[in-house]
Amino acid sequence: MNTDEAQATPGAHAFTPEARDAVYHAIFSRRDVRGQFLPTPVPDEVLSRILTAAHHAPSVGFMQPWNFLVVRAQDAKRRVHDAFARAHAEAADMFQDEKRAMYQRLKLEGILEAPVGICITCDRERTGPVVLGRTHMKTMDLYSSVCAVQNLWLAARAEGLGVGWVSIFHQADLQQALAIPRNITPIAYLCVGYVSHFHDRPELETAGWLPRLPMEELVYFEQWGRRDDRQPLVEHLRRDQAAAQRSRRAGAV
Ligand SMILES: Cc1cc2nc3c(=O)[nH]c(=O)nc-3n(C[C@H](O)[C@H](O)[C@H](O)COP(=O)(O)O)c2cc1C
């Protein structure tokens, strides 16, 4: 297909329906995994694929500010877990009454059970002080590393690997546990491994912590806060949200 034909045909560059459905299926059936890790080792060729997917994330000014610290040694995992335990105890005290009891019942990490930990970081000085696209919004480099996290998370889902993001740390504790220098920002500590099953809904939703928000309340038109139920898009959003639910159920295996 030449450029003119492609311009005349909407979706000319779309994936085949099967490939497109596979992408959406990965998105809707991805879960944050805490409690279902199996001890089965993750082969290096699989680990390499998901890390390479992460490295192909977008980044501001093509800065690629990330590193990937692979944690397989039990003593390193133990240090990370100790850092989690300290912050977790503090966090519980910040909730009141029934919410605190609920918080304490939640499993919020799989640091010791997951065969692999991956800490994704951000080197904010990687390409010098002036970065194309980051000149006025300084946090864009951090967001770039978050994009790497999401790429890895989705690729892992396609590989049948669960990923759980653990953020309940004092940043300095996590840095100390993994000898991360002060000028490097840890973005995500990810627990990675094969799983017994994927839940079909977020665990926090099932536990009654918070519900998924309705899409149509989140989409505004032309200016902040302006909703418009007469827009045909709104009906599509409702339908697609229901379809997403079906897709994630099909993925709950
Ligand atoms: C930035 C970030 C930090 C998170 N930190 C934690 C965490 O410390 N412990 C945990 O159990 N889940 C953590 N999560 C996972 C969320 O709780 C989870 O994504 C959310 O409940 C929706 O569930 P789902 O990912 O299965 O769709 C984190 C997610 C993000 C994006």
The ligand as a MOL file (V3000), in Angstrom:
LIG
                    3D

  0  0  0     0  0            999 V3000
M  V30 BEGIN CTAB
M  V30 COUNTS 31 33 0 0 0
M  V30 BEGIN ATOM
M  V30 1 C 2.6690 3.4750 41.2180 0
M  V30 2 C 2.0380 2.2100 41.7410 0
M  V30 3 C 2.3980 1.7570 43.0010 0
M  V30 4 C 1.8080 0.5970 43.5190 0
M  V30 5 N 2.1910 0.1170 44.7360 0
M  V30 6 C 1.6510 -1.0220 45.2140 0
M  V30 7 C 2.0810 -1.5890 46.4470 0
M  V30 8 O 2.9700 -1.0960 47.1190 0
M  V30 9 N 1.5000 -2.7290 46.8630 0
M  V30 10 C 0.4910 -3.3340 46.1500 0
M  V30 11 O -0.0180 -4.3600 46.5820 0
M  V30 12 N 0.0720 -2.8340 44.9580 0
M  V30 13 C 0.6420 -1.7040 44.4800 0
M  V30 14 N 0.2410 -1.2120 43.2690 0
M  V30 15 C -0.7850 -1.9350 42.4980 0
M  V30 16 C -2.1560 -1.2700 42.5970 0
M  V30 17 O -2.7170 -1.4810 43.8620 0
M  V30 18 C -3.0200 -1.8790 41.4930 0
M  V30 19 O -2.4520 -1.5440 40.2520 0
M  V30 20 C -4.4610 -1.4050 41.5250 0
M  V30 21 O -5.0800 -1.8200 42.7070 0
M  V30 22 C -5.2530 -1.9160 40.3300 0
M  V30 23 O -5.1470 -3.3130 40.2390 0
M  V30 24 P -4.5860 -4.0440 38.9360 0
M  V30 25 O -3.1860 -3.5460 38.7150 0
M  V30 26 O -4.6370 -5.5000 39.2470 0
M  V30 27 O -5.4620 -3.6490 37.7890 0
M  V30 28 C 0.8390 -0.0840 42.7440 0
M  V30 29 C 0.4970 0.3920 41.4710 0
M  V30 30 C 1.0990 1.5160 40.9730 0
M  V30 31 C 0.7340 1.9860 39.5860 0
M  V30 END ATOM
M  V30 BEGIN BOND
M  V30 1 1 1 2
M  V30 2 1 2 3
M  V30 3 2 2 30
M  V30 4 2 3 4
M  V30 5 1 4 5
M  V30 6 1 4 28
M  V30 7 2 5 6
M  V30 8 1 6 7
M  V30 9 1 6 13
M  V30 10 2 7 8
M  V30 11 1 7 9
M  V30 12 1 9 10
M  V30 13 2 10 11
M  V30 14 1 10 12
M  V30 15 2 12 13
M  V30 16 1 13 14
M  V30 17 1 14 15
M  V30 18 1 14 28
M  V30 19 1 15 16
M  V30 20 1 16 17
M  V30 21 1 16 18
M  V30 22 1 18 19
M  V30 23 1 18 20
M  V30 24 1 20 21
M  V30 25 1 20 22
M  V30 26 1 22 23
M  V30 27 1 23 24
M  V30 28 2 24 25
M  V30 29 1 24 26
M  V30 30 1 24 27
M  V30 31 2 28 29
M  V30 32 1 29 30
M  V30 33 1 30 31
M  V30 END BOND
M  V30 END CTAB
M  END
